[in-house]
């Protein structure tokens, strides 16, 4: 997916957020924002939004020396989600359709996205959980069910912290013996890395790999050989979040994209309203 | 008021809005946004937000040749407000406190601001009118009442189209014999100019002057002599909207600022939550 000019105000906001998390000095914030504005004025808009975000955040780290500005928020979101987990698990276990309930809750967890919007409150998470209970995923649910039934190797592409705890419920439904979970290789925005998979308890139940990259999506050319091998070997890929969708929607693999449509650009690209819990298939 | 780095995402969004209203060509939108990003990266942040917006919109007009991109929206907002006017007038006439009711409704009309946010629906206007009916203006209402009572020459600084129709109710309460209304000298965003004062019927009841400027606020050094004379002669100034507040809050005159706090930067500067109907005094 190319970058839209509508992504630019969002990049600027994201830069401000990250600058403030990296430094308390307003002069540093101003220097960073000027630097990123100049850089954005010359950007290559044929790149995907995560490819541009990757470069912006690399530059931010260069300017501030802070490797993981979102670390505190990430930890908070993991802990918040872990507290919700027992209730969510009951919801899945008592459901008539545990697979779809778990999938929809995993999409609800995708609200925890500091790339799409500044900050997050518990209220928004509860709204998304309620949304999951009330409205089915929008997409070809029966194809998803059929593909899950016959898949031998499932690669599950995680997205954000907090959300990765919700993902555990779906991973359990998929069957831990055939699932590999991939997380980002390095910190980027509030995306989950290996330590968050540990916190979520995923490393106790499935194979978890880092993808070797610091993009808030999956730029295949940027990923490790280990990830590329897992990607090639999987007969079904379940991909979480807008960033993975933006980078893989035209890659030709058998992928089901699960995400909450949070921005008008992505929502328009799947022809669904902002807020929809999306199950989007591409082959 | 200096420009905050939080104003930047808003400038970028405003640029996109205006670019799209000025041209249907995505290549032109991209050229404009790149140009403005480069320009923003070097801006002088000691200028007020309206001074920067003035320069951005001048550059937009230069690039597109379109003098008044918001003209259609402005006309729609005027007509929408004119349809509401009889009901609002009844609200004022049946009120126990017609002056404060008219002032609060004039602030409700300040929701019609395409600088602070893209687009506007009637729903938001009705919400603001309801807000005016339910919550008093935040500020020194008794000082306002006393100053209005004794003022000899009131200069009323209008802000936006549509809103200027709401202003008529307050102008009528103030007493048309002692009020001069000032509008922008040239089109800028959806701010009201002389033709909108005509549409609102203000020119039939009071003296209306343009301020000679194309800033979405009141940059005194940029205003006409006629305006400066009226400004100096007034013993009470009633100023509508955030832009006028951002440019005049420290000018030393006896001014009551009436506005709906629509952005976090302005809301923080008066220590009130976003959404508040503000009556802010400065001398």
Interface residues (C-beta under 8 A of the other chain):
Chain A: X5 X6 X8 X9 X10 X12 X13 X16 X26 X29 X30 X33 X34 X35 X37 X38 X40 X41 X42 X45
Chain B: X5 X6 X8 X9 X10 X12 X13 X16 X26 X29 X30 X33 X34 X35 X37 X38 X40 X41 X42 X45
